Amino acid sequence: IELSQNARHLVNFFIVTTMVLHPSTILDEVAATYVNIIFYAISYQLQLPVEPFLVRSLIHTHSIDTKNNIRNDFDDESQRTNQTYGRLTSLFSLIQTVGSPIVGTLLDRIGPRKTSILVYGASALGYWMLSHATSPGMLYWSKVPMLLQHAFLVGQATVSRSCNDDSNEMDAGEGEDSAAQRAAALGRMTTAYTIGATIGPALGGILAVEKEDLYVGARLAVWGSIVSLVLSVVYLKDHTAQNEQRNKKNEKSSFVDSLKNTLQLLWHPNVSSLLLLKLLNGVSSSAFNTILPLLFANRLHLSPSYVGYL
């Protein structure tokens, strides 16, 4: 009964949030994208406050198994935890960097609907592997499917394409209004992600403490990704006219050729300077976001719930 009540409250929350972000309808392609982004952000953030504790737990267990039940001293174990968590974060960032142009190429070749299905399917697989990780090595492997975890990029393409379809039905004088609608829709999608990113860490930390289970967030993330996959199948459109243009384009070039064309943009003067700026910002931001959970967990000895709140 308690579970059904919580589920009903959660459903009501998403309905109200969707109507606020997209008041014209309860659920269409754009509204379903907003809901997907909320689920995506919650699923991604659920495990973040717990991951340093999970790494420490697995390293502790692995140390006992490999040392014939003789524990390493605390300082060595803490150092290995910091190193493993840092490498895990770096691996995830590297995989995301490699996966971004791949997902962008998939969007051009097979469209947002099929790409969205692949993205949420890969996310569900990665979270499932994380929920069954019993060693530090399995944590690394769980990051590999995240190569395709770029739901926000897919959401941007979906919203932009939907707005473009609407603008094609308008008169020429209404083009500026269409551009404003597209900008507003993309802004709402950022709001949707912010909502999920606010709920996810706190919820993940609370559940980990109350259930005394460091994997509960990962298991919930599997179901969140599956829900988004189903919503993608049901509500996202194929955009037939654009598919015909895309198929003609695909006949002239292979997937590798399309990927090469995408990567060539990196060397454009205007793009390369912007990417360099984003690289410097990303390095500093990633270093800060890696150190902070370790500081909370290992130095301040805060529980996962407090880490999630922070």
URNOR-V313171 format. One record per residue. N is the residue number from 1. RES is the residue in one small letter. SS is DSSP state (helix for helix, strand for strand, loop for the rest). OMEGA is omega as a letter, one per 30 degrees, with the letter a starting at -180 (none if undefined). D_LAST is the distance of its C-alpha to the last C-alpha in Angstrom with 1 decimal. Layout:
((N,RES,SS,OMEGA,D_LAST) (N,RES,SS,OMEGA,D_LAST))
//
This chain:
((1,i,loop,l,31.1) (2,e,helix,l,27.4) (3,l,helix,a,26.5) (4,s,helix,l,28.9) (5,q,helix,l,27.4) (6,n,helix,l,23.8) (7,a,helix,l,25.3) (8,r,helix,l,27.3) (9,h,helix,a,24.3) (10,l,helix,l,22.5) (11,v,helix,l,25.8) (12,n,helix,l,26.2) (13,f,helix,a,22.8) (14,f,helix,l,23.6) (15,i,helix,a,27.1) (16,v,helix,a,26.0) (17,t,helix,a,23.5) (18,t,helix,l,26.2) (19,m,helix,l,28.8) (20,v,helix,a,26.7) (21,l,helix,a,26.1) (22,h,loop,a,29.7) (23,p,loop,a,31.8) (24,s,loop,a,35.1) (25,t,loop,l,34.7) (26,i,loop,a,32.7) (27,l,loop,l,32.6) (28,d,loop,a,34.4) (29,e,helix,a,33.6) (30,v,helix,l,31.2) (31,a,helix,l,29.5) (32,a,helix,l,29.3) (33,t,helix,l,27.6) (34,y,helix,l,24.9) (35,v,helix,l,24.4) (36,n,helix,a,24.4) (37,i,helix,l,21.7) (38,i,helix,l,19.4) (39,f,helix,a,20.3) (40,y,helix,a,20.0) (41,a,helix,l,16.4) (42,i,helix,a,15.4) (43,s,helix,a,17.5) (44,y,helix,a,16.1) (45,q,helix,a,12.4) (46,l,helix,a,13.2) (47,q,loop,a,13.9) (48,l,helix,a,11.5) (49,p,helix,a,9.0) (50,v,helix,a,12.4) (51,e,helix,l,14.6) (52,p,helix,l,14.3) (53,f,helix,l,15.4) (54,l,helix,l,18.0) (55,v,helix,a,19.4) (56,r,helix,l,19.7) (57,s,helix,a,21.4) (58,l,helix,l,23.8) (59,i,helix,l,24.7) (60,h,helix,l,25.4) (61,t,helix,a,27.6) (62,h,helix,l,29.2) (63,s,helix,l,30.0) (64,i,helix,a,31.8) (65,d,helix,a,33.7) (66,t,helix,a,34.9) (67,k,loop,l,35.8) (68,n,loop,l,38.0) (69,n,loop,l,35.7) (70,i,loop,a,35.1) (71,r,loop,l,31.6) (72,n,loop,l,30.6) (73,d,loop,a,29.3) (74,f,helix,a,25.6) (75,d,helix,l,25.4) (76,d,helix,l,27.0) (77,e,helix,l,24.8) (78,s,helix,l,21.6) (79,q,helix,l,23.2) (80,r,helix,l,24.1) (81,t,helix,l,20.6) (82,n,helix,a,19.3) (83,q,helix,a,22.4) (84,t,helix,a,22.2) (85,y,helix,l,18.6) (86,g,helix,l,19.5) (87,r,helix,l,22.7) (88,l,helix,l,21.2) (89,t,helix,l,18.9) (90,s,helix,l,21.9) (91,l,helix,l,24.1) (92,f,helix,a,22.0) (93,s,helix,l,22.0) (94,l,helix,l,25.7) (95,i,helix,l,26.5) (96,q,helix,l,24.7) (97,t,helix,l,26.7) (98,v,helix,a,29.9) (99,g,helix,a,29.2) (100,s,helix,l,28.6) (101,p,helix,l,32.3) (102,i,helix,l,33.5) (103,v,helix,l,31.7) (104,g,helix,l,33.0) (105,t,helix,l,36.5) (106,l,helix,l,36.1) (107,l,helix,l,35.3) (108,d,helix,a,38.5) (109,r,helix,a,40.6) (110,i,helix,l,39.7) (111,g,helix,a,37.7) (112,p,helix,a,34.2) (113,r,helix,a,35.1) (114,k,helix,l,36.1) (115,t,helix,l,33.4) (116,s,helix,l,30.8) (117,i,helix,l,32.3) (118,l,helix,a,32.2) (119,v,helix,a,28.5) (120,y,helix,l,27.3) (121,g,helix,l,29.8) (122,a,helix,l,28.5) (123,s,helix,l,24.9) (124,a,helix,l,26.0) (125,l,helix,l,28.0) (126,g,helix,l,25.2) (127,y,helix,l,22.9) (128,w,helix,l,25.9) (129,m,helix,l,26.6) (130,l,helix,a,23.0) (131,s,helix,l,23.4) (132,h,loop,a,26.7) (133,a,loop,l,25.7) (134,t,loop,l,27.2) (135,s,loop,l,27.3) (136,p,helix,l,25.5) (137,g,helix,l,28.2) (138,m,helix,l,27.5) (139,l,helix,l,23.9) (140,y,helix,a,25.5) (141,w,helix,a,27.9) (142,s,helix,l,25.3) (143,k,loop,a,24.2) (144,v,helix,l,27.8) (145,p,helix,l,28.0) (146,m,helix,l,25.0) (147,l,helix,a,27.7) (148,l,helix,a,28.2) (149,q,loop,l,24.6) (150,h,loop,a,24.9) (151,a,helix,a,24.6) (152,f,helix,l,23.5) (153,l,helix,l,26.7) (154,v,helix,l,28.8) (155,g,helix,l,27.3) (156,q,helix,l,28.3) (157,a,helix,a,31.8) (158,t,helix,a,32.2) (159,v,helix,a,31.4) (160,s,helix,a,33.6) (161,r,helix,l,36.4) (162,s,helix,l,36.4) (163,c,helix,l,36.6) (164,n,helix,l,39.4) (165,d,helix,l,41.3) (166,d,helix,a,41.1) (167,s,helix,l,42.3) (168,n,helix,l,45.3) (169,e,loop,a,46.5) (170,m,loop,l,46.4) (171,d,loop,a,49.0) (172,a,helix,a,48.9) (173,g,helix,a,48.1) (174,e,helix,a,44.9) (175,g,helix,a,43.3) (176,e,helix,l,41.2) (177,d,helix,l,39.8) (178,s,helix,l,38.9) (179,a,helix,l,37.0) (180,a,helix,l,35.1) (181,q,helix,l,34.3) (182,r,helix,l,33.1) (183,a,helix,l,30.8) (184,a,helix,a,29.5) (185,a,helix,l,29.0) (186,l,helix,l,27.0) (187,g,helix,l,24.8) (188,r,helix,l,24.3) (189,m,helix,l,23.4) (190,t,helix,l,20.5) (191,t,helix,l,19.4) (192,a,helix,l,19.8) (193,y,helix,l,17.5) (194,t,helix,l,14.8) (195,i,helix,l,15.2) (196,g,helix,a,14.9) (197,a,helix,l,12.0) (198,t,helix,a,10.1) (199,i,helix,a,11.6) (200,g,helix,a,11.7) (201,p,helix,l,8.4) (202,a,helix,l,8.1) (203,l,helix,l,11.8) (204,g,helix,l,12.1) (205,g,helix,l,10.2) (206,i,helix,a,12.2) (207,l,helix,a,15.3) (208,a,helix,a,15.2) (209,v,helix,a,15.1) (210,e,helix,a,17.6) (211,k,loop,a,19.9) (212,e,loop,a,19.6) (213,d,loop,a,19.9) (214,l,loop,a,17.9) (215,y,loop,a,20.0) (216,v,helix,l,19.5) (217,g,helix,l,17.0) (218,a,helix,l,19.5) (219,r,helix,l,22.3) (220,l,helix,l,20.8) (221,a,helix,l,20.3) (222,v,helix,a,24.0) (223,w,helix,l,25.0) (224,g,helix,l,22.8) (225,s,helix,l,24.6) (226,i,helix,l,27.9) (227,v,helix,l,27.5) (228,s,helix,l,26.9) (229,l,helix,a,29.9) (230,v,helix,l,32.0) (231,l,helix,l,31.1) (232,s,helix,a,32.0) (233,v,helix,a,35.3) (234,v,helix,a,36.2) (235,y,helix,a,35.1) (236,l,loop,a,35.1) (237,k,loop,l,38.5) (238,d,loop,a,40.7) (239,h,loop,a,42.0) (240,t,helix,a,45.6) (241,a,helix,l,47.0) (242,q,helix,l,44.3) (243,n,helix,l,44.6) (244,e,helix,l,48.3) (245,q,helix,a,47.6) (246,r,helix,l,45.0) (247,n,helix,l,47.5) (248,k,helix,l,50.2) (249,k,helix,a,47.9) (250,n,helix,l,46.9) (251,e,helix,a,50.6) (252,k,helix,a,51.0) (253,s,loop,l,48.2) (254,s,loop,l,46.4) (255,f,helix,a,42.7) (256,v,helix,l,42.9) (257,d,helix,l,44.7) (258,s,helix,l,42.0) (259,l,helix,l,39.3) (260,k,helix,l,41.4) (261,n,helix,l,41.7) (262,t,helix,a,38.0) (263,l,helix,l,37.5) (264,q,helix,l,40.3) (265,l,helix,a,38.2) (266,l,helix,a,36.0) (267,w,helix,l,38.9) (268,h,loop,a,39.6) (269,p,helix,a,39.4) (270,n,helix,a,37.1) (271,v,helix,a,34.8) (272,s,helix,l,34.7) (273,s,helix,l,33.7) (274,l,helix,l,30.8) (275,l,helix,l,29.7) (276,l,helix,l,29.9) (277,l,helix,l,27.6) (278,k,helix,l,25.1) (279,l,helix,l,25.5) (280,l,helix,l,24.8) (281,n,helix,a,21.6) (282,g,helix,l,20.6) (283,v,helix,a,21.3) (284,s,helix,a,19.2) (285,s,helix,a,16.2) (286,s,helix,l,16.6) (287,a,helix,l,17.0) (288,f,helix,a,13.8) (289,n,helix,l,11.8) (290,t,helix,a,13.8) (291,i,helix,a,13.6) (292,l,helix,l,9.8) (293,p,helix,l,9.3) (294,l,helix,l,12.7) (295,l,helix,l,11.9) (296,f,helix,a,9.2) (297,a,helix,a,11.7) (298,n,helix,a,15.0) (299,r,helix,a,15.0) (300,l,loop,l,12.7) (301,h,loop,l,13.5) (302,l,loop,l,10.3) (303,s,loop,l,11.0) (304,p,helix,a,9.9) (305,s,helix,l,8.7) (306,y,helix,l,6.2) (307,v,helix,l,5.2) (308,g,helix,l,5.4) (309,y,helix,a,3.8) (310,l,loop,none,0.0))
//
